[in-house]
Amino acid sequence: MFIEKITEINSVLNDFIWGVPGLVLLIGTGILMTFCTKFFQVTHIGHWFRETIGSLFKKNSSSTKKTDRQSISQFQALCTALAATVGTGNIAGVTIPTFEGADFARGDYDLYEAPLWIDIAAHHMERAMLLDLEAEVLEEQVRLLEAELRSTAQRVNLFEKVKIPETKENIKKISIYMADQQVNAVVRSKISKRKIDARGAVASEMEVYTL
């Protein structure tokens, strides 16, 4: 019974708050405060714009002003990266850095003086800095790969333009030398055969004379 009674009371209150009476009170209060403040949201639109979004572009605003020389501003506190986590990878034998994340630090700021959107701005700034740090690592990867590509291209050009032609020329010289040596060997073998035949003939004649 007690729970049912509370449920009935809650239903009546919800119907009142979210029904026509509640909406009339909300709208009526807004209209009443508008007249009491002499249309502040219209007549002072420049003021609240300067104190919110426009304060980002001011050097001495409450969100960007430093309290002392060694401190950082509230806005800078939202954009402070402590360290980036970088690992190592390998592409075609080239060791490259890989981005694994970053740690950010948010400074303490006055909740009364700081704009209401300061936390949202901090979140988006951290995401922007995360992408910027990742872009730096990717640029380093591109730089290392381009350097390795240039070195590889230079080695390929060295072999194609210098080493391979030199090797072909040396092979040609070796082939000519081996052919000359082969001809010389044939000539020497024939000369040796003639000498052997001549010695054999002389020995045969001496045996005939002896008999």
Secondary structure, 3 states (H helix, E strand, C coil): CHHHHHHHHHHHHHHHHCCHHHHHHHHHHHHHHHHHCCCHHHHCHHHHHHHCHHHHHCCCCCCCCCCCCCCCCHHHHCCEEEEEEEEEEEECCEEEEEEEEEEEECCCCCCCCCCCCHHHHHHHHHHHHHHHHHHHHHHHHHHHHHHHHHHHHHHHHHHHHHHHHHHHHHHHHHHHHHHHHHHHHHHHHHHHHHHHHHHHHHHHHHHHHHC
